[in-house]
Amino acid sequence: MQFFDFFKSTINQSLEPLKGHTIIIKREDLIHPIVSGNKFRKLKYVFKSLEEKSDTTILTFGGAFSNHLAAVAAAGKLADIKTIGIVRGEEWENKIEASTTLSYSKSQGMELFCVSRADYDLKEGSGVVRDLQTQNPSTRILPEGGTGTLGVKGCEEILQKSDTEFDVICSSVGTGGTLAGLINKSAPNQTIIGFNALKNPAVKNKIAQFTQKQNWYIEDRYIFGGYAKVNDDLISFMNSFYQQYKIPLDPIYTGKLLFGIFDIIKQNKWQWGKKILIIHTGGLQGVKGMNLQLQKKGKPHLVYGKELPF
């Protein structure tokens, strides 16, 4: 059974109008029980290309709380394809269980190699990766975050013909593949805004590698200190949002995205049109791990997470 056989149609869910703005959220988090949102989109054509290659191993990269690692591990188990994860930070070698993401990935059969940040930055040029490729020449290298030609192709399928009615389309940005797909599929009259989830000035050049269009913009003001970092204001916003709409957001990507959109509108600084489509990119596996971290610090945590499948 291939993981994309579980695909469910996405839905557009209306939020309350805000200062005259129509706001719709596309529930990409619902399209697959485990490999949800943009991770499903990015992996779809990668795994389709491997259907007839029984000896292939997928090797990819991610941090200790990476949605990408968890998604690749789950998809690999469903598709009966071996997976290897190169984890940023050698300190995780002896505490896999301290990360719900890493322990879940391991439970799905992913072999994990925790490397120094210097080695991690080398990606396929590191000695660890070269040795693994030597041991298994059929290993397929999948870029961090799944951003590549096939990943962008999958993300182009997020938007439907009916979505051309919106003035602006908003999504979180990590490695840039999702936004590139949205840009490619966008109508001439639309603006695509990517809300950066981390300090990543190079992402603009990365996105430009996959699209020729110029109708996009990167918003950098709502990273909350960097990747996987949060504060009490963000957690409070996400809890209020869940209580009102029963839509879970993840603290690494979509929580920051919604917070930023609402904040800009409330400040009367929104300048990209009244009809807004927000892409919920999934990533909910990070909720439980973040809650564990917050509870250890005695900080406010998200009121949901126990009902999620991770």
Secondary structure, 3 states (H helix, E strand, C coil): CCHHHHCCCCCEEECCCECCEEEEEEEHHHCCCCCCHHHHHHHHHHHHCCCCCCCCEEEEEECCCCHHHHHHHHHHHHHCCEEEEEEECHHHCCCHHHCHHHHHHHHCCCEEEEECHHHHHHHHHCHHHHHHHHHCCCEEECCHHHCCHHHHHHHHHHCCHHHHHCCEEEEEECCCHHHHHHHHHCCCCCEEEEEECCCCCCHHHHHHCCCCCCCEEEECCCCCCCCCCCCHHHHHHHHHHHHHHCCCCCCCCHHHHHHHHHHHHHCCCCCCCCEEEEEECCCCCHHHHHHHHHHHCCCCCCCCCCCCCC
